[in-house]
Amino acid sequence: MANTEGDLPSRYRKIPYLIVRMILAFSSGAIAVALDAANPLTAFYLGASAPIVLDKLAQGALPTLPSKDANE
């Protein structure tokens, strides 16, 4: 059932939820910096994919960067 009064669900007001969301926001920016985003659009995509990247890191799969020789 839709909330027609405009109130937020109670889970969005809880401190643990807000802390996790802030950590996710900061880690999204950190991922873009750590993976050396070439331009703002790349940084946006890296930040938007942060939940997926963090999930893969938690599973032990490290991202692979292209080698410098591949660009030449």
C-alpha positions in Angstrom: 0.0 0.0 0.0 1.4 3.4 -1.0 2.1 6.0 1.6 -0.1 9.0 0.6 0.7 11.3 3.6 4.3 11.9 2.5 5.9 10.4 5.6 9.2 8.5 5.3 9.3 4.9 6.3 10.7 4.5 9.8 13.8 2.6 8.6 15.0 5.8 6.9 15.1 7.6 10.2 17.2 5.1 12.0 20.8 6.0 12.8 22.4 2.7 11.5 20.7 3.1 8.2 22.0 6.7 7.9 25.5 5.7 8.8 25.6 2.9 6.2 24.3 5.2 3.5 27.0 7.8 4.4 29.7 5.1 4.3 28.4 4.1 0.9 28.4 7.6 -0.4 32.0 8.2 0.8 33.2 4.9 -0.5 31.6 5.7 -3.9 33.9 8.7 -4.2 36.8 6.8 -2.9 36.4 4.1 -5.5 36.5 6.7 -8.3 39.7 8.2 -6.8 41.4 4.8 -6.1 40.7 3.5 -9.6 41.9 6.8 -11.1 38.9 7.8 -13.1 40.0 9.4 -16.3 37.1 11.9 -16.6 34.0 13.0 -14.7 31.7 10.6 -16.6 33.9 7.7 -15.7 34.0 8.8 -12.1 30.2 9.0 -12.1 29.9 5.4 -13.4 32.4 4.1 -10.9 30.5 5.8 -8.1 27.2 4.5 -9.3 28.5 1.0 -9.5 30.1 1.2 -6.0 27.6 -1.2 -4.4 28.5 -3.8 -7.0 32.2 -3.2 -6.6 32.0 -3.3 -2.8 30.1 -6.6 -3.0 32.7 -8.1 -5.3 35.5 -6.9 -3.0 33.7 -8.5 0.0 33.7 -11.7 -1.9 37.4 -11.5 -2.6 37.3 -10.6 -6.3 39.7 -7.7 -6.9 39.2 -5.4 -9.9 41.7 -5.7 -12.6 43.0 -2.6 -14.4 44.2 -2.5 -18.0 47.9 -2.7 -18.3 49.8 0.4 -19.4 51.0 -1.5 -22.5 47.4 -2.0 -23.7 47.0 1.8 -24.2 50.0 2.1 -26.6 
